[in-house]
């Protein structure tokens, strides 16, 4: 069974990764820009970005030497749809 | 910071635990009842139930010798609200 939901929920199970997604709602950002509000090194942020990318929650593109992260809301949508089914209980 | 969301998302990051929550929408159930559809031992199911209980997604009560699990939808609601904020992006 292809389970797309588990990596999405696992990626969301971390406050730094959720904060990164929140930052990206304001627009695409580099690792340096994303690292700024956190007491965290750029390699640590990069590691979180790889988890988010593997879950399909962000995509990354390179512009000259900068690497931009972009929020991919479709993954959140999928997880949200799963949860919506249980809200009436 | 008290982070209630991370254990909720972590608990949801497993297909068996999501299936257990789906089963509980049909009503409270014992470990034996919950284990039946899975190729899994009752201790393995009990372990999943402890994760769900710690995340606040289920509660458990004892009736005579049986221990019943009950879906607590408020936790899902909390996670769902977090995600709803990102759906428009």
Backbone of each chain as nested JSON, in Angstrom:
{
  "chains": [
    {"id": "A", "residues": [
      {"number": 1, "name": "UNK", "atoms": {"N": [0.845, -1.192, 0.0], "CA": [0.0, 0.0, 0.0], "C": [0.882, 1.243, 0.0]}},
      {"number": 2, "name": "UNK", "atoms": {"N": [0.627, 2.117, -0.949], "CA": [1.325, 3.399, -0.95], "C": [0.658, 4.267, 0.108]}},
      {"number": 3, "name": "UNK", "atoms": {"N": [1.426, 4.649, 1.12], "CA": [0.875, 5.442, 2.215], "C": [1.472, 6.845, 2.159]}},
      {"number": 4, "name": "UNK", "atoms": {"N": [0.763, 7.748, 1.525], "CA": [1.258, 9.123, 1.379], "C": [1.012, 9.937, 2.637]}},
      {"number": 5, "name": "UNK", "atoms": {"N": [0.029, 9.517, 3.436], "CA": [-0.355, 10.32, 4.599], "C": [0.65, 10.238, 5.753]}},
      {"number": 6, "name": "UNK", "atoms": {"N": [1.233, 9.064, 5.971], "CA": [2.128, 8.899, 7.128], "C": [3.314, 9.867, 7.086]}},
      {"number": 7, "name": "UNK", "atoms": {"N": [4.043, 9.983, 5.939], "CA": [5.149, 10.954, 5.932], "C": [4.679, 12.399, 6.098]}},
      {"number": 8, "name": "UNK", "atoms": {"N": [3.454, 12.707, 5.66], "CA": [2.921, 14.065, 5.838], "C": [2.711, 14.34, 7.325]}},
      {"number": 9, "name": "UNK", "atoms": {"N": [2.006, 13.431, 8.015], "CA": [1.758, 13.628, 9.447], "C": [3.081, 13.62, 10.227]}},
      {"number": 10, "name": "UNK", "atoms": {"N": [4.013, 12.742, 9.847], "CA": [5.316, 12.698, 10.536], "C": [6.052, 14.028, 10.355]}},
      {"number": 11, "name": "UNK", "atoms": {"N": [5.969, 14.592, 9.159], "CA": [6.638, 15.88, 8.902], "C": [6.02, 16.993, 9.746]}},
      {"number": 12, "name": "UNK", "atoms": {"N": [4.714, 16.898, 9.994], "CA": [4.006, 17.932, 10.765], "C": [4.221, 17.784, 12.278]}},
      {"number": 13, "name": "UNK", "atoms": {"N": [4.786, 16.644, 12.68], "CA": [4.93, 16.352, 14.115], "C": [6.158, 17.019, 14.716]}},
      {"number": 14, "name": "UNK", "atoms": {"N": [6.459, 18.215, 14.287], "CA": [7.617, 18.947, 14.793], "C": [7.319, 20.436, 14.728]}},
      {"number": 15, "name": "UNK", "atoms": {"N": [7.464, 21.155, 15.864], "CA": [7.081, 22.576, 15.877], "C": [7.918, 23.436, 14.934]}},
      {"number": 16, "name": "UNK", "atoms": {"N": [9.209, 23.104, 14.763], "CA": [10.043, 23.889, 13.833], "C": [9.557, 23.715, 12.399]}},
      {"number": 17, "name": "UNK", "atoms": {"N": [9.228, 22.477, 12.031], "CA": [8.756, 22.261, 10.652], "C": [7.427, 22.95, 10.424]}},
      {"number": 18, "name": "UNK", "atoms": {"N": [6.542, 22.942, 11.437], "CA": [5.264, 23.66, 11.264], "C": [5.509, 25.162, 11.136]}},
      {"number": 19, "name": "UNK", "atoms": {"N": [6.486, 25.681, 11.893], "CA": [6.795, 27.114, 11.814], "C": [7.395, 27.456, 10.443]}},
      {"number": 20, "name": "UNK", "atoms": {"N": [8.197, 26.547, 9.885], "CA": [8.757, 26.773, 8.541], "C": [7.623, 26.865, 7.523]}},
      {"number": 21, "name": "UNK", "atoms": {"N": [6.662, 25.958, 7.62], "CA": [5.514, 26.009, 6.692], "C": [4.762, 27.329, 6.864]}},
      {"number": 22, "name": "UNK", "atoms": {"N": [4.602, 27.756, 8.113], "CA": [3.917, 29.029, 8.372], "C": [4.678, 30.176, 7.72]}},
      {"number": 23, "name": "UNK", "atoms": {"N": [6.024, 30.17, 7.838], "CA": [6.843, 31.211, 7.197], "C": [6.623, 31.225, 5.691]}},
      {"number": 24, "name": "UNK", "atoms": {"N": [6.555, 30.046, 5.102], "CA": [6.458, 29.955, 3.642], "C": [5.117, 30.435, 3.102]}},
      {"number": 25, "name": "UNK", "atoms": {"N": [4.121, 30.593, 3.976], "CA": [2.854, 31.162, 3.503], "C": [3.047, 32.627, 3.102]}},
      {"number": 26, "name": "UNK", "atoms": {"N": [4.13, 33.256, 3.587], "CA": [4.406, 34.648, 3.216], "C": [5.192, 34.733, 1.91]}},
      {"number": 27, "name": "UNK", "atoms": {"N": [5.548, 33.582, 1.34], "CA": [6.285, 33.588, 0.077], "C": [7.483, 32.666, 0.158]}},
      {"number": 28, "name": "UNK", "atoms": {"N": [8.061, 32.358, -0.998], "CA": [9.221, 31.48, -1.064], "C": [10.384, 32.093, -0.283]}},
      {"number": 29, "name": "UNK", "atoms": {"N": [11.248, 31.247, 0.245], "CA": [12.338, 31.749, 1.076], "C": [13.565, 30.853, 0.962]}},
      {"number": 30, "name": "UNK", "atoms": {"N": [14.728, 31.448, 1.185], "CA": [15.98, 30.686, 1.193], "C": [16.174, 30.056, 2.575]}},
      {"number": 31, "name": "UNK", "atoms": {"N": [17.155, 29.15, 2.658], "CA": [17.475, 28.516, 3.94], "C": [17.884, 29.581, 4.961]}},
      {"number": 32, "name": "UNK", "atoms": {"N": [18.681, 30.557, 4.513], "CA": [19.143, 31.617, 5.429], "C": [17.954, 32.4, 5.974]}},
      {"number": 33, "name": "UNK", "atoms": {"N": [17.007, 32.724, 5.092], "CA": [15.824, 33.479, 5.526], "C": [14.977, 32.655, 6.499]}},
      {"number": 34, "name": "UNK", "atoms": {"N": [14.868, 31.364, 6.213], "CA": [14.061, 30.499, 7.079], "C": [14.744, 30.271, 8.421]}},
      {"number": 35, "name": "UNK", "atoms": {"N": [16.089, 30.256, 8.428], "CA": [16.83, 29.974, 9.662], "C": [16.771, 31.153, 10.632]}},
      {"number": 36, "name": "UNK", "atoms": {"N": [16.648, 32.37, 10.096], "CA": [16.765, 33.596, 10.899], "C": [15.926, 33.585, 12.189]}},
      {"number": 37, "name": "UNK", "atoms": {"N": [14.619, 33.309, 12.141], "CA": [13.828, 33.387, 13.387], "C": [14.128, 32.278, 14.398]}},
      {"number": 38, "name": "UNK", "atoms": {"N": [14.875, 31.243, 13.988], "CA": [15.115, 30.112, 14.885], "C": [16.524, 30.153, 15.446]}},
      {"number": 39, "name": "UNK", "atoms": {"N": [16.701, 29.673, 16.642], "CA": [18.047, 29.515, 17.207], "C": [18.603, 28.2, 16.683]}},
      {"number": 40, "name": "UNK", "atoms": {"N": [18.816, 28.165, 15.364], "CA": [19.162, 26.912, 14.722], "C": [20.106, 27.173, 13.544]}},
      {"number": 41, "name": "UNK", "atoms": {"N": [21.038, 26.277, 13.334], "CA": [21.976, 26.427, 12.226], "C": [21.28, 26.183, 10.891]}},
      {"number": 42, "name": "UNK", "atoms": {"N": [21.884, 26.693, 9.803], "CA": [21.317, 26.423, 8.48], "C": [21.303, 24.93, 8.145]}},
      {"number": 43, "name": "UNK", "atoms": {"N": [22.353, 24.162, 8.514], "CA": [22.261, 22.713, 8.253], "C": [21.079, 22.05, 8.973]}},
      {"number": 44, "name": "UNK", "atoms": {"N": [20.779, 22.517, 10.18], "CA": [19.639, 21.945, 10.918], "C": [18.33, 22.282, 10.206]}},
      {"number": 45, "name": "UNK", "atoms": {"N": [18.231, 23.522, 9.723], "CA": [17.037, 23.915, 8.969], "C": [16.951, 23.108, 7.668]}},
      {"number": 46, "name": "UNK", "atoms": {"N": [18.103, 22.934, 6.998], "CA": [18.128, 22.159, 5.748], "C": [17.608, 20.745, 5.964]}},
      {"number": 47, "name": "UNK", "atoms": {"N": [17.945, 20.174, 7.101], "CA": [17.494, 18.814, 7.416], "C": [15.961, 18.796, 7.519]}},
      {"number": 48, "name": "UNK", "atoms": {"N": [15.408, 19.81, 8.202], "CA": [13.947, 19.903, 8.298], "C": [13.327, 20.091, 6.909]}},
      {"number": 49, "name": "UNK", "atoms": {"N": [13.99, 20.889, 6.063], "CA": [13.46, 21.128, 4.711], "C": [13.442, 19.829, 3.898]}},
      {"number": 50, "name": "UNK", "atoms": {"N": [14.453, 18.988, 4.085], "CA": [14.469, 17.709, 3.367], "C": [13.297, 16.824, 3.793]}},
      {"number": 51, "name": "UNK", "atoms": {"N": [12.971, 16.848, 5.089], "CA": [11.821, 16.059, 5.569], "C": [10.526, 16.596, 4.95]}},
      {"number": 52, "name": "UNK", "atoms": {"N": [10.391, 17.913, 4.933], "CA": [9.182, 18.531, 4.356], "C": [9.09, 18.244, 2.86]}},
      {"number": 53, "name": "UNK", "atoms": {"N": [10.24, 18.27, 2.172], "CA": [10.256, 18.012, 0.728], "C": [9.89, 16.553, 0.443]}},
      {"number": 54, "name": "UNK", "atoms": {"N": [10.447, 15.618, 1.229], "CA": [10.166, 14.189, 1.035], "C": [8.679, 13.898, 1.25]}},
      {"number": 55, "name": "UNK", "atoms": {"N": [8.042, 14.668, 2.142], "CA": [6.609, 14.48, 2.408], "C": [5.743, 15.179, 1.363]}},
      {"number": 56, "name": "UNK", "atoms": {"N": [6.381, 15.943, 0.48], "CA": [5.623, 16.652, -0.556], "C": [4.986, 17.939, -0.062]}},
      {"number": 57, "name": "UNK", "atoms": {"N": [5.429, 18.42, 1.104], "CA": [4.825, 19.641, 1.659], "C": [5.506, 20.909, 1.155]}},
      {"number": 58, "name": "UNK", "atoms": {"N": [6.729, 20.768, 0.653], "CA": [7.386, 21.897, -0.007], "C": [8.076, 21.394, -1.264]}},
      {"number": 59, "name": "UNK", "atoms": {"N": [8.364, 22.312, -2.179], "CA": [9.236, 22.005, -3.305], "C": [10.401, 22.981, -3.226]}},
      {"number": 60, "name": "UNK", "atoms": {"N": [11.504, 22.657, -3.898], "CA": [12.677, 23.528, -3.824], "C": [13.19, 23.809, -5.224]}},
      {"number": 61, "name": "UNK", "atoms": {"N": [13.609, 25.05, -5.448], "CA": [14.16, 25.402, -6.75], "C": [15.399, 26.264, -6.542]}},
      {"number": 62, "name": "UNK", "atoms": {"N": [16.275, 26.243, -7.528], "CA": [17.525, 26.967, -7.41], "C": [17.462, 28.188, -8.316]}},
      {"number": 63, "name": "UNK", "atoms": {"N": [17.769, 29.363, -7.766], "CA": [17.885, 30.59, -8.552], "C": [19.297, 31.107, -8.306]}},
      {"number": 64, "name": "UNK", "atoms": {"N": [20.125, 31.026, -9.334], "CA": [21.565, 31.321, -9.215], "C": [22.118, 30.47, -8.075]}},
      {"number": 65, "name": "UNK", "atoms": {"N": [22.7, 31.061, -7.051], "CA": [23.273, 30.23, -5.983], "C": [22.286, 29.99, -4.84]}},
      {"number": 66, "name": "UNK", "atoms": {"N": [21.136, 30.637, -4.886], "CA": [20.175, 30.503, -3.788], "C": [19.184, 29.38, -4.051]}},
      {"number": 67, "name": "UNK", "atoms": {"N": [18.806, 28.703, -2.975], "CA": [17.841, 27.629, -3.112], "C": [16.57, 28.044, -2.385]}},
      {"number": 68, "name": "UNK", "atoms": {"N": [15.487, 28.148, -3.132], "CA": [14.232, 28.628, -2.562], "C": [13.295, 27.477, -2.222]}},
      {"number": 69, "name": "UNK", "atoms": {"N": [12.641, 27.598, -1.085], "CA": [11.602, 26.631, -0.707], "C": [10.243, 27.235, -0.981]}},
      {"number": 70, "name": "UNK", "atoms": {"N": [9.347, 26.389, -1.428], "CA": [8.007, 26.829, -1.821], "C": [6.974, 25.903, -1.168]}},
      {"number": 71, "name": "UNK", "atoms": {"N": [5.976, 26.502, -0.537], "CA": [4.937, 25.705, 0.121], "C": [4.074, 24.977, -0.915]}},
      {"number": 72, "name": "UNK", "atoms": {"N": [3.888, 23.682, -0.712], "CA": [2.999, 22.894, -1.569], "C": [1.797, 22.486, -0.728]}},
      {"number": 73, "name": "UNK", "atoms": {"N": [0.718, 23.227, -0.86], "CA": [-0.419, 23.039, 0.043], "C": [-1.221, 21.767, -0.242]}},
      {"number": 74, "name": "UNK", "atoms": {"N": [-0.985, 21.126, -1.391], "CA": [-1.774, 19.941, -1.746], "C": [-1.605, 18.817, -0.718]}},
      {"number": 75, "name": "UNK", "atoms": {"N": [-0.397, 18.69, -0.17], "CA": [-0.146, 17.651, 0.831], "C": [-0.955, 17.9, 2.093]}},
      {"number": 76, "name": "UNK", "atoms": {"N": [-0.958, 19.157, 2.527], "CA": [-1.753, 19.519, 3.706], "C": [-3.231, 19.256, 3.444]}},
      {"number": 77, "name": "UNK", "atoms": {"N": [-3.638, 19.559, 2.221], "CA": [-5.025, 19.342, 1.811], "C": [-5.413, 17.87, 2.007]}},
      {"number": 78, "name": "UNK", "atoms": {"N": [-4.519, 16.979, 1.574], "CA": [-4.775, 15.538, 1.674], "C": [-4.951, 15.121, 3.138]}},
      {"number": 79, "name": "UNK", "atoms": {"N": [-4.038, 15.603, 3.983], "CA": [-4.099, 15.256, 5.406], "C": [-5.355, 15.86, 6.039]}},
      {"number": 80, "name": "UNK", "atoms": {"N": [-5.681, 17.052, 5.604], "CA": [-6.841, 17.74, 6.145], "C": [-8.132, 17.004, 5.776]}},
      {"number": 81, "name": "UNK", "atoms": {"N": [-8.184, 16.493, 4.542], "CA": [-9.362, 15.734, 4.107], "C": [-9.541, 14.48, 4.951]}},
      {"number": 82, "name": "UNK", "atoms": {"N": [-8.438, 13.816, 5.267], "CA": [-8.525, 12.619, 6.104], "C": [-9.157, 12.987, 7.447]}},
      {"number": 83, "name": "UNK", "atoms": {"N": [-8.724, 14.109, 8.027], "CA": [-9.209, 14.488, 9.344], "C": [-10.646, 14.969, 9.331]}},
      {"number": 84, "name": "UNK", "atoms": {"N": [-11.033, 15.617, 8.256], "CA": [-12.379, 16.159, 8.157], "C": [-13.422, 15.053, 8.355]}},
      {"number": 85, "name": "UNK", "atoms": {"N": [-13.111, 13.86, 7.898], "CA": [-14.022, 12.727, 7.998], "C": [-14.352, 12.381, 9.463]}},
      {"number": 86, "name": "UNK", "atoms": {"N": [-13.466, 12.793, 10.397], "CA": [-13.644, 12.391, 11.795], "C": [-14.16, 13.504, 12.677]}},
      {"number": 87, "name": "UNK", "atoms": {"N": [-14.41, 14.663, 12.09], "CA": [-14.783, 15.818, 12.888], "C": [-16.183, 15.703, 13.466]}},
      {"number": 88, "name": "UNK", "atoms": {"N": [-17.032, 14.916, 12.835], "CA": [-18.408, 14.855, 13.328], "C": [-18.558, 13.89, 14.489]}},
      {"number": 89, "name": "UNK", "atoms": {"N": [-17.475, 13.152, 14.851], "CA": [-17.604, 12.194, 15.963], "C": [-17.249, 12.834, 17.301]}}
    ]},
    {"id": "B", "residues": [
      {"number": 1, "name": "UNK", "atoms": {"N": [7.498, 25.813, 25.868], "CA": [6.226, 25.828, 25.135], "C": [5.57, 24.45, 25.19]}},
      {"number": 2, "name": "UNK", "atoms": {"N": [4.34, 24.454, 25.634], "CA": [3.58, 23.223, 25.612], "C": [3.138, 22.991, 24.17]}},
      {"number": 3, "name": "UNK", "atoms": {"N": [3.589, 21.897, 23.59], "CA": [3.275, 21.601, 22.195], "C": [2.347, 20.398, 22.127]}},
      {"number": 4, "name": "UNK", "atoms": {"N": [1.055, 20.664, 22.047], "CA": [0.069, 19.582, 22.02], "C": [-0.065, 18.989, 20.627]}},
      {"number": 5, "name": "UNK", "atoms": {"N": [0.306, 19.777, 19.615], "CA": [0.085, 19.323, 18.236], "C": [1.07, 18.236, 17.792]}},
      {"number": 6, "name": "UNK", "atoms": {"N": [2.328, 18.339, 18.227], "CA": [3.331, 17.379, 17.748], "C": [2.964, 15.932, 18.076]}},
      {"number": 7, "name": "UNK", "atoms": {"N": [2.581, 15.61, 19.344], "CA": [2.19, 14.216, 19.601], "C": [0.95, 13.782, 18.828]}},
      {"number": 8, "name": "UNK", "atoms": {"N": [0.059, 14.718, 18.526], "CA": [-1.129, 14.368, 17.73], "C": [-0.704, 13.975, 16.317]}},
      {"number": 9, "name": "UNK", "atoms": {"N": [0.106, 14.822, 15.671], "CA": [0.545, 14.507, 14.306], "C": [1.401, 13.23, 14.299]}},
      {"number": 10, "name": "UNK", "atoms": {"N": [2.256, 13.064, 15.318], "CA": [3.091, 11.853, 15.384], "C": [2.21, 10.604, 15.504]}},
      {"number": 11, "name": "UNK", "atoms": {"N": [1.142, 10.711, 16.304], "CA": [0.237, 9.566, 16.471], "C": [-0.466, 9.227, 15.16]}},
      {"number": 12, "name": "UNK", "atoms": {"N": [-0.741, 10.264, 14.348], "CA": [-1.451, 10.05, 13.078], "C": [-0.519, 9.543, 11.97]}},
      {"number": 13, "name": "UNK", "atoms": {"N": [0.797, 9.568, 12.229], "CA": [1.772, 9.198, 11.2], "C": [1.959, 7.691, 11.098]}},
      {"number": 14, "name": "UNK", "atoms": {"N": [0.898, 6.941, 11.272], "CA": [0.976, 5.484, 11.195], "C": [-0.361, 4.954, 10.685]}},
      {"number": 15, "name": "UNK", "atoms": {"N": [-0.327, 4.147, 9.624], "CA": [-1.592, 3.679, 9.028], "C": [-2.441, 2.819, 9.965]}},
      {"number": 16, "name": "UNK", "atoms": {"N": [-1.797, 2.015, 10.822], "CA": [-2.569, 1.195, 11.769], "C": [-3.298, 2.094, 12.766]}},
      {"number": 17, "name": "UNK", "atoms": {"N": [-2.61, 3.102, 13.275], "CA": [-3.268, 3.99, 14.245], "C": [-4.405, 4.763, 13.584]}},
      {"number": 18, "name": "UNK", "atoms": {"N": [-4.221, 5.167, 12.32], "CA": [-5.331, 5.863, 11.649], "C": [-6.505, 4.905, 11.452]}},
      {"number": 19, "name": "UNK", "atoms": {"N": [-6.207, 3.636, 11.147], "CA": [-7.275, 2.645, 10.964], "C": [-7.993, 2.372, 12.283]}},
      {"number": 20, "name": "UNK", "atoms": {"N": [-7.256, 2.369, 13.388], "CA": [-7.884, 2.185, 14.708], "C": [-8.862, 3.323, 14.98]}},
      {"number": 21, "name": "UNK", "atoms": {"N": [-8.437, 4.565, 14.691], "CA": [-9.335, 5.711, 14.885], "C": [-10.576, 5.567, 14.006]}},
      {"number": 22, "name": "UNK", "atoms": {"N": [-10.379, 5.093, 12.782], "CA": [-11.515, 4.891, 11.877], "C": [-12.474, 3.855, 12.458]}},
      {"number": 23, "name": "UNK", "atoms": {"N": [-11.93, 2.756, 13.01], "CA": [-12.774, 1.731, 13.638], "C": [-13.589, 2.327, 14.781]}},
      {"number": 24, "name": "UNK", "atoms": {"N": [-12.951, 3.191, 15.559], "CA": [-13.619, 3.728, 16.756], "C": [-14.747, 4.704, 16.414]}},
      {"number": 25, "name": "UNK", "atoms": {"N": [-14.805, 5.154, 15.16], "CA": [-15.945, 5.999, 14.779], "C": [-17.241, 5.18, 14.794]}},
      {"number": 26, "name": "UNK", "atoms": {"N": [-17.113, 3.838, 14.74], "CA": [-18.3, 2.982, 14.791], "C": [-18.729, 2.685, 16.232]}},
      {"number": 27, "name": "UNK", "atoms": {"N": [-17.968, 3.167, 17.201], "CA": [-18.315, 2.951, 18.598], "C": [-17.106, 2.467, 19.382]}},
      {"number": 28, "name": "UNK", "atoms": {"N": [-17.214, 2.487, 20.698], "CA": [-16.127, 2.052, 21.567], "C": [-15.815, 0.58, 21.308]}},
      {"number": 29, "name": "UNK", "atoms": {"N": [-14.583, 0.181, 21.532], "CA": [-14.183, -1.191, 21.231], "C": [-13.085, -1.66, 22.169]}},
      {"number": 30, "name": "UNK", "atoms": {"N": [-13.022, -2.98, 22.374], "CA": [-11.96, -3.576, 23.191], "C": [-10.719, -3.793, 22.318]}},
      {"number": 31, "name": "UNK", "atoms": {"N": [-9.606, -4.107, 22.985], "CA": [-8.369, -4.381, 22.246], "C": [-8.582, -5.56, 21.298]}},
      {"number": 32, "name": "UNK", "atoms": {"N": [-9.272, -6.609, 21.777], "CA": [-9.513, -7.794, 20.942], "C": [-10.309, -7.41, 19.691]}},
      {"number": 33, "name": "UNK", "atoms": {"N": [-11.332, -6.592, 19.877], "CA": [-12.146, -6.159, 18.736], "C": [-11.325, -5.328, 17.753]}},
      {"number": 34, "name": "UNK", "atoms": {"N": [-10.477, -4.473, 18.3], "CA": [-9.666, -3.619, 17.43], "C": [-8.583, -4.411, 16.708]}},
      {"number": 35, "name": "UNK", "atoms": {"N": [-8.084, -5.483, 17.36], "CA": [-7.001, -6.275, 16.769], "C": [-7.493, -7.138, 15.611]}},
      {"number": 36, "name": "UNK", "atoms": {"N": [-8.767, -7.515, 15.646], "CA": [-9.303, -8.496, 14.693], "C": [-8.981, -8.187, 13.219]}},
      {"number": 37, "name": "UNK", "atoms": {"N": [-9.244, -6.975, 12.705], "CA": [-8.994, -6.76, 11.272], "C": [-7.52, -6.683, 10.894]}},
      {"number": 38, "name": "UNK", "atoms": {"N": [-6.622, -6.628, 11.883], "CA": [-5.206, -6.462, 11.578], "C": [-4.456, -7.768, 11.785]}},
      {"number": 39, "name": "UNK", "atoms": {"N": [-3.429, -7.975, 11.007], "CA": [-2.547, -9.127, 11.218], "C": [-1.559, -8.739, 12.309]}},
      {"number": 40, "name": "UNK", "atoms": {"N": [-2.089, -8.509, 13.516], "CA": [-1.273, -7.936, 14.571], "C": [-1.71, -8.493, 15.915]}},
      {"number": 41, "name": "UNK", "atoms": {"N": [-0.752, -8.697, 16.825], "CA": [-1.066, -9.218, 18.154], "C": [-1.764, -8.15, 18.982]}},
      {"number": 42, "name": "UNK", "atoms": {"N": [-2.478, -8.597, 20.047], "CA": [-3.112, -7.628, 20.934], "C": [-2.085, -6.728, 21.632]}},
      {"number": 43, "name": "UNK", "atoms": {"N": [-0.909, -7.273, 22.053], "CA": [0.078, -6.349, 22.633], "C": [0.524, -5.262, 21.653]}},
      {"number": 44, "name": "UNK", "atoms": {"N": [0.642, -5.619, 20.371], "CA": [1.042, -4.617, 19.37], "C": [-0.039, -3.549, 19.235]}},
      {"number": 45, "name": "UNK", "atoms": {"N": [-1.298, -3.981, 19.246], "CA": [-2.405, -3.018, 19.174], "C": [-2.424, -2.158, 20.442]}},
      {"number": 46, "name": "UNK", "atoms": {"N": [-2.202, -2.792, 21.598], "CA": [-2.18, -2.045, 22.866], "C": [-1.136, -0.948, 22.837]}},
      {"number": 47, "name": "UNK", "atoms": {"N": [0.003, -1.227, 22.226], "CA": [1.072, -0.234, 22.124], "C": [0.586, 0.963, 21.3]}},
      {"number": 48, "name": "UNK", "atoms": {"N": [-0.094, 0.674, 20.185], "CA": [-0.65, 1.767, 19.368], "C": [-1.691, 2.559, 20.164]}},
      {"number": 49, "name": "UNK", "atoms": {"N": [-2.493, 1.847, 20.973], "CA": [-3.525, 2.537, 21.76], "C": [-2.889, 3.473, 22.792]}},
      {"number": 50, "name": "UNK", "atoms": {"N": [-1.752, 3.052, 23.356], "CA": [-1.076, 3.919, 24.33], "C": [-0.586, 5.21, 23.66]}},
      {"number": 51, "name": "UNK", "atoms": {"N": [-0.103, 5.085, 22.422], "CA": [0.348, 6.284, 21.689], "C": [-0.837, 7.207, 21.422]}},
      {"number": 52, "name": "UNK", "atoms": {"N": [-1.962, 6.613, 21.006], "CA": [-3.166, 7.417, 20.727], "C": [-3.687, 8.077, 22.003]}},
      {"number": 53, "name": "UNK", "atoms": {"N": [-3.624, 7.342, 23.124], "CA": [-4.105, 7.88, 24.394], "C": [-3.206, 9.03, 24.867]}},
      {"number": 54, "name": "UNK", "atoms": {"N": [-1.885, 8.854, 24.738], "CA": [-0.944, 9.896, 25.161], "C": [-1.143, 11.175, 24.35]}},
      {"number": 55, "name": "UNK", "atoms": {"N": [-1.553, 11.019, 23.102], "CA": [-1.795, 12.185, 22.235], "C": [-3.167, 12.802, 22.481]}},
      {"number": 56, "name": "UNK", "atoms": {"N": [-3.978, 12.144, 23.31], "CA": [-5.318, 12.663, 23.602], "C": [-6.342, 12.344, 22.524]}},
      {"number": 57, "name": "UNK", "atoms": {"N": [-5.994, 11.409, 21.626], "CA": [-6.923, 11.085, 20.53], "C": [-7.936, 10.014, 20.921]}},
      {"number": 58, "name": "UNK", "atoms": {"N": [-7.632, 9.245, 21.974], "CA": [-8.609, 8.3, 22.512], "C": [-8.561, 8.377, 24.044]}},
      {"number": 59, "name": "UNK", "atoms": {"N": [-9.646, 7.926, 24.668], "CA": [-9.62, 7.712, 26.111], "C": [-9.94, 6.236, 26.328]}},
      {"number": 60, "name": "UNK", "atoms": {"N": [-9.627, 5.725, 27.514], "CA": [-9.857, 4.303, 27.778], "C": [-10.568, 4.138, 29.102]}},
      {"number": 61, "name": "UNK", "atoms": {"N": [-11.505, 3.213, 29.137], "CA": [-12.217, 2.961, 30.383], "C": [-12.355, 1.46, 30.571]}},
      {"number": 62, "name": "UNK", "atoms": {"N": [-12.489, 1.06, 31.84], "CA": [-12.567, -0.366, 32.14], "C": [-14.008, -0.706, 32.502]}},
      {"number": 63, "name": "UNK", "atoms": {"N": [-14.565, -1.738, 31.872], "CA": [-15.888, -2.251, 32.219], "C": [-15.685, -3.727, 32.557]}},
      {"number": 64, "name": "UNK", "atoms": {"N": [-15.815, -4.06, 33.859], "CA": [-15.474, -5.402, 34.354], "C": [-14.042, -5.709, 33.924]}},
      {"number": 65, "name": "UNK", "atoms": {"N": [-13.8, -6.772, 33.186], "CA": [-12.428, -7.095, 32.799], "C": [-12.044, -6.497, 31.445]}},
      {"number": 66, "name": "UNK", "atoms": {"N": [-12.999, -5.913, 30.752], "CA": [-12.704, -5.397, 29.409], "C": [-12.279, -3.93, 29.47]}},
      {"number": 67, "name": "UNK", "atoms": {"N": [-11.372, -3.578, 28.591], "CA": [-10.916, -2.19, 28.54], "C": [-11.348, -1.613, 27.197]}},
      {"number": 68, "name": "UNK", "atoms": {"N": [-12.186, -0.592, 27.259], "CA": [-12.743, -0.009, 26.047], "C": [-12.003, 1.257, 25.64]}},
      {"number": 69, "name": "UNK", "atoms": {"N": [-11.783, 1.393, 24.33], "CA": [-11.208, 2.617, 23.787], "C": [-12.313, 3.462, 23.193]}},
      {"number": 70, "name": "UNK", "atoms": {"N": [-12.188, 4.766, 23.374], "CA": [-13.209, 5.712, 22.924], "C": [-12.528, 6.839, 22.151]}},
      {"number": 71, "name": "UNK", "atoms": {"N": [-13.04, 7.139, 20.976], "CA": [-12.471, 8.209, 20.148], "C": [-12.693, 9.568, 20.801]}},
      {"number": 72, "name": "UNK", "atoms": {"N": [-11.625, 10.354, 20.909], "CA": [-11.741, 11.735, 21.411], "C": [-11.441, 12.673, 20.238]}},
      {"number": 73, "name": "UNK", "atoms": {"N": [-12.481, 13.169, 19.62], "CA": [-12.307, 13.92, 18.373], "C": [-11.724, 15.316, 18.581]}},
      {"number": 74, "name": "UNK", "atoms": {"N": [-11.681, 15.79, 19.839], "CA": [-11.184, 17.155, 20.087], "C": [-9.726, 17.32, 19.636]}},
      {"number": 75, "name": "UNK", "atoms": {"N": [-8.925, 16.271, 19.811], "CA": [-7.525, 16.33, 19.385], "C": [-7.405, 16.48, 17.886]}},
      {"number": 76, "name": "UNK", "atoms": {"N": [-8.198, 15.703, 17.162], "CA": [-8.207, 15.803, 15.701], "C": [-8.648, 17.198, 15.272]}},
      {"number": 77, "name": "UNK", "atoms": {"N": [-9.628, 17.721, 16.008], "CA": [-10.149, 19.06, 15.732], "C": [-9.015, 20.096, 15.805]}},
      {"number": 78, "name": "UNK", "atoms": {"N": [-8.192, 19.97, 16.846], "CA": [-7.083, 20.906, 17.048], "C": [-6.107, 20.856, 15.868]}},
      {"number": 79, "name": "UNK", "atoms": {"N": [-5.753, 19.624, 15.466], "CA": [-4.817, 19.459, 14.356], "C": [-5.445, 19.959, 13.062]}},
      {"number": 80, "name": "UNK", "atoms": {"N": [-6.727, 19.705, 12.925], "CA": [-7.447, 20.107, 11.716], "C": [-7.495, 21.625, 11.601]}},
      {"number": 81, "name": "UNK", "atoms": {"N": [-7.7, 22.289, 12.74], "CA": [-7.737, 23.762, 12.733], "C": [-6.391, 24.335, 12.299]}},
      {"number": 82, "name": "UNK", "atoms": {"N": [-5.31, 23.712, 12.767], "CA": [-3.985, 24.186, 12.371], "C": [-3.861, 24.108, 10.85]}},
      {"number": 83, "name": "UNK", "atoms": {"N": [-4.313, 22.976, 10.281], "CA": [-4.153, 22.778, 8.841], "C": [-5.06, 23.676, 8.015]}},
      {"number": 84, "name": "UNK", "atoms": {"N": [-6.236, 23.953, 8.532], "CA": [-7.193, 24.775, 7.794], "C": [-6.596, 26.143, 7.454]}},
      {"number": 85, "name": "UNK", "atoms": {"N": [-5.761, 26.655, 8.352], "CA": [-5.14, 27.965, 8.15], "C": [-4.265, 27.998, 6.892]}},
      {"number": 86, "name": "UNK", "atoms": {"N": [-3.809, 26.819, 6.415], "CA": [-2.868, 26.769, 5.299], "C": [-3.506, 26.349, 3.985]}},
      {"number": 87, "name": "UNK", "atoms": {"N": [-4.794, 26.084, 4.035], "CA": [-5.463, 25.545, 2.848], "C": [-5.585, 26.559, 1.73]}},
      {"number": 88, "name": "UNK", "atoms": {"N": [-5.583, 27.842, 2.084], "CA": [-5.797, 28.844, 1.037], "C": [-4.505, 29.16, 0.289]}},
      {"number": 89, "name": "UNK", "atoms": {"N": [-3.369, 28.574, 0.718], "CA": [-2.116, 28.873, 0.019], "C": [-1.853, 27.876, -1.091]}}
    ]}
  ]
}
